[in-house]
């Protein structure tokens, strides 16, 4: 029996190491893959206003068919990024910014902004932004900004898209 204790301890330690590595690495791997797919579709540092999601067209796992999505895969290596979410009257909408490990760095909805536009500047800790700007300091250079608008009826998608197209991501002009 005692000769099995050593190999059993090694097996348990290896299983624990594999489990921990999977938990630690999975968010980065998932987000990196999603970021690459989104950037390949529309580039980075610009907002893409997608069509209604279907099972055949989904980029992200389990998107809601009742939401209109606008996505901005961003890379802050060249400087800060302005993200502007335009209000969509009569609809719930939200802007969520995810970092490279799928953590939420910022979220605000129409209920928080009371129907006003939401504008933030995404930057890394070492980048400067103009005074008075709403700065969101990102832990890394890559991430995704996601604008979601809840549709009351799928037939209103085109009308809602007119408002969504007023939302944007753009590099902050440096002085």
Residue, then its C-alpha position, 0 to 999 in steps of 0.5 A: x500500500x505504501x508504494x502507491x502513496x508517492x504516485x498517488x500524491x504526484x497524480x493529485x498534485x498534477x491534477x490540481x496543477x492542471x485544474x488551476x492552470x485551466x481556470x487561470x488561462x481559460x478567460x484569457x484564451x476565450x477573450x483572445x479568441x473572441x477579440x481576434x474574431x471580432x477584429x477580423x470582422x471589422x478591424x479594431x478601435x472602431x464600432x461595428x453595428x452587426x445584424x440581428x444574431x441567428x444561430x448561423x451568424x453568432x460570433x460569441x457563444x449564446x447571444x440573445x436574439x432580442x438584442x441588437x449588438x454593436x461591438x468594438x474590439x480595441x487595442x490601446x497600444x497606440x493610445x487611448x480610445x474614446x467610446x461613445x454610446x448614443x441613447x436609443x429612446x424607449x429601449x433598454x441599452x447598455x455599454x459594457x467594456x471587458x478587459x482581455x480576461x473577460x472581466x467587466x471594466x465598465x458598465x453603464x445603461x440608459x437607466x444609469x445615464x437617464x437617457x443621456x449619451x455615455x462617453x468614456x476614454x479607455x486607456x492604460x495606466x501609463x496613458x494620459x487623457x484630457x482633464x474632465x474626461x471619464x477615464x476607464x483605466x484598463x489593466x491591459x491594452x486589449x479588450x472589447x466594448x459591447x453596446x446592447x440594445x433590447x428590441x421591443x420587436x424584431x421588426x424595429x431593428x432597422x429603426x434602432x440601428x439608426x440610433x446605434x450607428x451614432x455610437x462609435x469608438x475612435x482613437x483619442x487625438x493626441x495633442 
